[in-house]
Amino acid sequence: MGKLQRVSKDVVVRKNYQRNEFKFLEFRYLRRELIHFDNVNFSYYIHYKFINWFKLSMSLSRIRNLCIKTGRARWIVRRFLLSRISFKEYMRLGKLQGMRKM
């Protein structure tokens, strides 16, 4: 998968999660409260209703931190959203404010 495909897929996943975040919280609250009150049948009903509505592209765990320069998904410096390779390169060129190579 190329850089553009990875980044565009991540953008779609982030939008889907943001659009449905309140529904996730609502479901989690309902499920926890109904299990707490021993209303097991209704709890299962809500759980299966949620699973039918749920899509994997809406999940928080599908969101990846990607390097904004290369699209690399591993070893991301969160503060700058750069991979370690890009971070080192920008630091060497002096393009990062407040950073210097020791």
N, C-alpha and C positions, 0 to 999 in steps of 0.2 A: 504494500500500500504506500503510495507516495505522500509527500508532505501535504499537498493541498487536500487530498482525500482525508487524511488523518485529522487535519485542522477543521475542515468543514464538518466532519462527522462529530467531532467534539463540540462544535458550536451548536449543532442540532440537539445533542444530548443535554447540554447546559440549558438551552431554551425550553426543552420538554420538562426538565426537572423544575425549573423556575416556574413554569406555568402550572404545574401540579403539586407544588410543595405543600400548599395548605391541605390538599386532600390526603397526602401522606401523613401529615401530622394528625389530622382528624381521624383517620383510620387507626393509627397507632394508639391514640387516646381511647377510642371506642373499644378496641380489642382488649386493651389492658383493663379497662373498667368492667367490661362484661365478664372477663375471666375472673376478675377479683370477686364479683358477686355470684359466682357459680352458675351463671346462666350460659351453660356450655352450648346448647343447641343454637341459640341466637348468635353466639360468638362464632361458631363454625359457619353459619349462614353469611355473616359479614365477611369472614375470612375468604370464603369461596367467591363471594361477589367481588371482592377486591382483586383476587387473582385473575378473574375473568376480565376485569377492566385494565389491569396492570400490564404494561409493556416494558421490556427490558431497557428500551431506549429512554425510559423515564427515571431510571434508578440513579441514586447518588453515587453508587459504587462504580458506575460506568464512566464517570467524569475523570479524565486524566489531565494531569499537568503536562503541558507540552511546551517545548522551547519555541519562543516566538520567532526565532531566526531560522532554525533548521527543522522544527517539527519533531525533534527527538523526544521520546517519552521517559527516558531514564536519566537519573542523576540531575534533577532540576534544582537550581537555586531559586527558591520560591520568591525571595525578595525582588529579584530581577527578571524572573520567568525565562531564564536562560539555562541551557544545559552546561555542564562543567566545561565542555570544549569551547563553546561560544563565550562563556563567562571568562575563561582564561584568555581568550583572544581579545575580547573587549578590554579587559584589565591591562593587558600588555600594550594595547594601543592608547590607553588613557581615556577611554570614552565613558567610563563609569565614574560618576561623581563620588568623591570620598573614598575611593579604593585605590590602592597602589600595591604593586608587587613587592613583596619583602625580599 
